[in-house]
Amino acid sequence: MTLPADRPLTAVARSREVFDFLPWALAIAVGCLVAASVLLIPILTHARRAGRDNQSTITARSLLPLGADPTARVNDRVRDAVVQFDLPRDLRPEQMAALLHDGDPERAIAAALLDLQAAGVIDLDEDDRARVRRDADTSGVSDFQQRLLRIIGGRNTRFAWRDWALGALSQDVASRRWHTGRPDYVSHTPRLYASFAGSIAAIMILFSTNLLLGGYWTYAIALYAAALLLLLLAWAFRYFARKRPNRTATGRALAEQLAGFARAVAATGEERHTDNWDAVRVALGVGDRSLRRLVRNIPTEPPTPPR
C-alpha cells in the first residue's frame, strides 16, 4: 500500500487509507500482547529457576535472619543472608568482591590495591595514586595482584583492563568451584540479546513517531505495539542476565556468610585492628573509599615511549 504524501496532518489522519488500516493495527497490537505473554512467561520462569544458586548446606538456617538494612548495600541475589560476625575463611579481598559483586571488577581492583598497600607492596598518596615500592616483597601476593603490579609499573601489554579483570576474577571463582561456570561467559548471551532487542525497539519508536506526526496514526499504533514487545523482551533478557550465574553450594554458603558479615559491620560500624581492614570493607561493599579514585591507577592506554 502506497502512503499518500504532501497533505495536511488533519487530512491524512482522517483519510480512508488510514482508517482502513485500523483493524490491522488492532490485530497487530493484540498479537504483540499475545506474543509477549507466550514469550515472556517461559523466559522469566526459566530465569528464576536457572538463576537460583544451589541450596547451601553449610550455612545454618536456624541463625537469626537480618532483614533489609538501609545502611548496607549487598547483592540482592543473596536474599537470606544471616548474621555473621566473622569472615567465613581466609579469602583475599578481590575474592570477596567477586563472590558478592560478580560483574563489578572495579570493586575487586580497589580492594586488591588496598590489600597491596596493607602488605607494604605499594604506596597510595592522598589522591590514592599508587606507586610500587622498590624493596617490596611480592612473594605472598596473588596472581591477580601480580598483574595489577605490572599494570601500575607500566609493564602491562594489554589495556582492556575491565575485561581482563572480569575474566580473571570469573576464572578464579569457577576454578575454585564457587560457581558452576565463568560468570562473565554465562551472562554475556542474554545481555547481547537485550541490547539487540532494545536497539531495534528504539529505531522502531523513532520511525513510528515520525509516522504519527505525519498523520498515519494507525500505522504508528502497530509499530508502537511491536516496539513495546521488543522492549519487554529486552527487559526479560536483562532480568535473565541478572539472575545468572549459579553459585555452587559452597559458593552460595560463602556469599551468604560474607553478606551477613557485611550487614553486621554496616549496622555496628565495627573496626577490626587488621592491616587490610579497609580492603575488606571495600570488598564487602561497606567501605567509604572512592572506587573511582582507586581504579584511576589502572591506565587505559599504553605508556608513551620516551623520545
C-alpha positions in Angstrom: 0.0 0.0 0.0 1.4 3.4 -1.0 1.1 6.1 1.6 -0.1 9.5 0.3 2.2 12.4 0.9 2.2 16.2 0.8 -1.2 16.5 2.6 -2.1 18.4 5.8 -1.9 16.4 9.1 -5.6 16.5 9.7 -6.5 15.4 6.2 -4.1 12.4 6.4 -5.4 11.4 9.9 -9.0 11.3 8.6 -8.2 9.7 5.3 -9.7 6.5 4.2 -6.5 4.6 3.8 -5.6 5.4 7.4 -8.9 4.2 8.8 -8.8 1.1 6.6 -5.6 0.0 8.3 -7.2 0.3 11.8 -8.4 -3.3 12.0 -4.9 -4.5 11.0 -3.3 -2.2 13.6 -5.6 -3.5 16.3 -4.9 -7.1 15.3 -1.1 -6.5 15.3 -1.4 -4.8 18.8 -3.3 -7.8 20.2 -0.9 -10.2 18.5 2.0 -8.4 20.2 0.3 -8.8 23.6 -0.3 -12.5 23.0 3.3 -12.9 21.8 4.6 -11.1 24.9 2.6 -13.5 27.1 3.8 -16.5 25.2 7.5 -15.4 25.1 7.9 -13.6 28.4 6.4 -16.2 30.8 8.7 -19.1 29.8 11.7 -16.7 29.7 11.1 -15.3 33.2 10.2 -18.7 34.6 13.4 -20.2 33.2 15.4 -17.2 34.6 14.0 -17.7 38.1 14.7 -21.4 38.1 18.1 -21.4 36.3 19.3 -18.3 38.1 18.9 -19.7 41.6 22.0 -20.7 43.4 22.4 -24.2 44.5 21.0 -24.5 48.0 23.6 -24.1 50.7 24.0 -27.0 53.1 26.7 -25.2 55.2 25.1 -22.1 56.5 22.7 -22.9 59.4 19.1 -21.9 58.7 18.5 -21.5 62.4 20.6 -18.4 62.7 18.8 -15.1 63.2 18.0 -13.6 59.8 18.7 -9.9 59.4 16.2 -8.0 57.3 16.9 -5.4 54.7 19.3 -2.9 56.2 19.2 0.5 54.6 22.8 1.2 55.8 24.3 -1.7 53.8 24.4 -2.4 50.1 24.9 -6.0 49.3 24.0 -8.1 46.2 20.2 -8.5 46.2 20.7 -12.1 44.9 21.8 -13.1 48.4 18.4 -12.5 50.0 18.6 -14.8 53.0 22.0 -13.8 54.4 22.2 -14.4 58.1 24.0 -12.5 60.8 27.7 -13.4 60.6 30.2 -11.9 63.0 33.4 -13.0 61.3 34.7 -13.8 57.9 34.0 -17.4 56.8 37.5 -18.3 55.8 40.8 -16.8 54.7 39.7 -15.1 51.5 41.5 -12.4 49.6 39.6 -9.1 49.3 39.3 -9.5 45.5 37.7 -12.9 46.0 35.2 -11.5 48.5 34.3 -8.8 45.9 33.9 -11.5 43.2 31.6 -13.6 45.4 29.4 -10.8 46.4 29.6 -8.4 43.4 30.4 -10.5 40.3 30.3 -8.3 37.3 31.9 -5.4 39.2 35.6 -5.6 38.6 36.2 -2.0 39.8 35.4 -3.1 43.4 37.7 -6.1 43.2 40.5 -3.9 41.8 40.1 -1.3 44.5 40.1 -3.9 47.3 43.2 -5.6 45.8 45.0 -2.2 45.7 44.2 -1.5 49.4 45.3 -5.0 50.2 48.6 -4.4 48.5 49.0 -1.2 50.4 48.4 -3.0 53.7 51.0 -5.6 52.7 53.6 -2.8 52.1 53.9 -3.6 48.4 52.6 -0.2 47.1 52.1 3.3 48.5 49.0 5.3 48.0 49.2 9.1 48.3 46.5 11.5 49.4 44.8 11.3 46.0 45.0 7.4 46.0 47.7 7.4 43.4 49.6 4.1 43.5 53.4 3.7 43.4 55.1 0.3 43.6 57.9 0.1 46.3 61.3 -0.9 45.0 62.1 -3.1 48.0 58.6 -4.7 48.3 58.3 -8.4 48.9 55.8 -9.7 46.4 56.1 -13.4 47.3 52.8 -13.5 49.1 50.6 -11.7 46.6 48.1 -13.4 44.3 48.3 -13.7 40.6 45.6 -11.1 40.2 47.6 -8.7 42.3 50.8 -9.5 40.4 49.0 -8.4 37.3 47.9 -5.2 39.0 51.5 -4.5 40.0 52.7 -5.0 36.3 50.0 -2.5 35.2 50.9 0.1 37.8 54.6 -0.3 37.0 53.9 0.3 33.2 54.9 -3.2 32.3 51.5 -4.3 31.0 50.8 -5.2 27.4 47.0 -5.3 27.4 44.9 -2.3 28.4 41.3 -3.5 28.2 41.7 -3.8 32.0 38.0 -4.1 32.8 37.5 -7.1 30.6 40.8 -8.6 31.8 39.8 -8.1 35.5 36.3 -9.6 35.0 37.7 -12.6 33.1 40.4 -13.2 35.7 38.0 -13.0 38.6 35.4 -15.2 36.9 38.0 -17.8 36.1 39.2 -17.8 39.7 35.8 -18.4 41.2 35.0 -21.0 38.6 38.3 -22.9 39.2 37.6 -23.0 42.9 34.1 -24.4 42.2 32.3 -21.4 43.7 30.3 -21.0 40.5 29.1 -23.6 38.0 30.8 -21.6 35.2 32.5 -18.4 34.5 30.1 -15.5 35.4 31.3 -13.3 32.5 30.5 -16.0 30.0 27.1 -17.3 31.2 25.6 -13.8 31.4 27.0 -12.5 28.1 24.4 -14.0 25.7 21.3 -12.7 27.4 22.9 -9.2 27.7 23.6 -9.3 24.0 20.0 -10.3 23.2 18.8 -7.5 25.5 21.0 -4.9 23.7 19.9 -6.1 20.3 16.1 -6.0 21.1 16.4 -2.6 22.8 18.2 -1.1 19.8 15.7 -2.4 17.3 12.9 -1.1 19.6 14.4 2.4 19.7 14.6 2.5 15.9 11.0 1.4 15.6 9.9 4.0 18.2 11.6 6.8 16.2 10.1 5.6 12.9 6.6 5.2 14.3 6.8 8.7 16.0 7.6 10.1 12.5 4.5 8.3 11.1 2.4 9.6 14.0 3.5 13.2 13.3 2.7 12.7 9.7 -0.9 11.7 10.4 -0.6 7.9 9.9 -1.7 7.1 13.5 -3.0 3.6 12.7 0.4 2.6 11.3 2.1 4.1 14.3 -0.1 2.1 16.7 1.1 -1.2 15.0 4.7 -0.2 15.2 4.4 1.1 18.8 3.0 -2.3 19.8 5.8 -4.2 18.1 8.4 -1.8 19.7 6.7 -2.5 23.1 7.1 -6.2 22.6 10.8 -5.8 21.8 11.3 -3.6 24.9 9.6 -6.2 27.1 11.9 -8.8 25.6 14.9 -6.6 26.3 13.8 -6.3 29.9 13.3 -10.0 30.2 16.8 -10.8 28.9 18.3 -8.2 31.2 16.4 -9.9 34.1 17.7 -13.2 32.9 21.3 -11.9 32.8 21.0 -10.6 36.4 19.8 -14.0 37.6 22.9 -15.7 36.3 25.3 -17.3 37.0 24.5 -20.1 39.5 26.7 -20.4 42.6 27.5 -23.8 43.8 26.5 -24.9 47.3 29.9 -23.8 48.6 29.9 -20.5 46.7 26.3 -19.8 48.0 27.4 -20.5 51.6 30.4 -18.2 51.3 28.3 -15.5 49.7 25.6 -15.7 52.4 28.2 -15.5 55.2 30.0 -12.6 53.5 26.7 -10.8 53.0 25.7 -11.4 56.6 29.1 -10.2 57.9 28.8 -7.1 55.6 25.4 -6.2 57.1 26.7 -6.7 60.7 29.7 -4.4 60.0 27.5 -1.8 58.4 25.0 -1.9 61.2 27.5 -1.8 64.1 30.3 0.3 62.4 32.8 -2.3 63.7 36.5 -1.7 63.2 39.0 -4.5 63.2 42.6 -4.0 64.0 43.9 -5.8 61.0 46.2 -4.3 58.3 43.9 -4.9 55.4 40.6 -3.9 57.1 40.0 -1.1 54.6 40.4 -3.6 51.8 37.9 -6.0 53.4 35.3 -3.2 53.9 35.6 -2.1 50.3 35.3 -5.7 49.1 32.2 -6.2 51.1 30.6 -3.0 49.9 30.5 -1.2 53.2 33.7 0.9 52.8 33.7 4.7 52.2 36.7 4.8 49.9 36.2 6.1 46.4 36.4 3.2 43.9 36.8 5.6 41.0 39.9 7.2 42.5 41.5 3.8 43.2 40.6 2.4 39.8 42.1 5.5 38.2 45.5 3.9 38.8 44.8 1.4 36.0 45.7 3.2 32.7 43.5 2.6 29.7 46.2 3.4 27.1 49.8 2.2 26.8 52.5 4.5 28.2 54.1 6.9 25.8 57.7 5.7 24.9 60.4 8.2 25.8 61.9 10.2 22.9 
